[in-house]
């Protein structure tokens, strides 16, 4: 085993199977193939849980919320950047900038 192979440890995340099926549809063989094509091979499926392998370069999908966002984009069901609303600052809102950053962020 090479040094690089030893460094690539796979994380296994466990998601609620009912929640997954509610969000994506039945966890049949076709869906499991889509999950594998996404790059998160199915490790195991139990009555209540879905176990997926996650590569170390994808920490964004270690949570169900991150997986859901990325997988919906992969399935082309919800693509694009999320938009955030910005509220006006509260009255008398002060921004204090430390003098130590003047050269970096004038």
N, C-alpha and C positions, 0 to 999 in steps of 0.2 A: 504494500500500500504506500503510495507516494505521500509526501508531506501535504500537498494540496487536497488530496482525498481525505486525509485525517481532519483537516480544518473545516470541511463542509459537512457539518452536523445538521440534520434536518429536524426542525421542530414539528411536532404533531399537535394540531389544534383540534379541539372537540367542540362541535356545534350541536345545538338542539335540532334534531331531525324534523320535528313538527314545525318549528319556526322556519327552517330552511325550505320545506315544502310549501309553506304558506307564502313565502317570498318569491320562490323560483319555480314551483311546480313539483310534480312527482319525482322522487329520487329513483328513477328507473335506470336501465343500462345506458340509454341515450344521454341522460343528464350526467351520469357518472363519467361518460366519455367527454362531455363538454368540460366538466370539472378538471379532468386530466389534461385536456388541451389547454386549459387556462394556466396550467403549470403547478397545480396543487393535487397531486395524485391521491386518490381515495385509499386510505390505509385500512379502514374498516367501517362497516355500517352495522349498527345494532338496532334494536327496536326503538330506542329513544335518541341515539346519538349518531353523528357523522364525524368520523376521524379523518382529517386531511393532513398531508405532509406539506410543509411550507419551506421553501428555500430560504437560506439566510439573507438573501438580498431583497426580500419582500417583507420587511417588518410592518408595513402598512396593512397587511392582511392577517396579522396575528390576532386581531379582534374580529368579532362577527360584523361589526359596523363597517370596518375597513374592507373586509372580504366582500360584504354585500355591495358596497359602493363600486369596487373594482370589478366584481363579477357581473353586475348589471351593465356596466360599460362594455365588458367583453361580449356579453350577449346582445349588445346594441339595443338594449331596452331603455337605458337612461344614460345618455352620453353627454359630453361637454363639461365645462367647468361649473362648479356650483357658484351661484351668485349669493352674495351676502348683502343684507341691507345695513346701511351705516346711519346711525342716529347722530343728530347734532350733539355736541358736548353739552354737558350740564352748565348752567349759568355759573360764572366765576370759576371756570375750569382753568387750572394752571398747569403748564408743562415746565418742569424743572429739569434743566440740562446741567449735568455735572461739568465743571471746568476741565476735568481730565480728558474729556472727549472732544474738546474744541478743535484740535488738529485733525481728528478723524472725521467728525461730523460737524462742520462749522455751522 
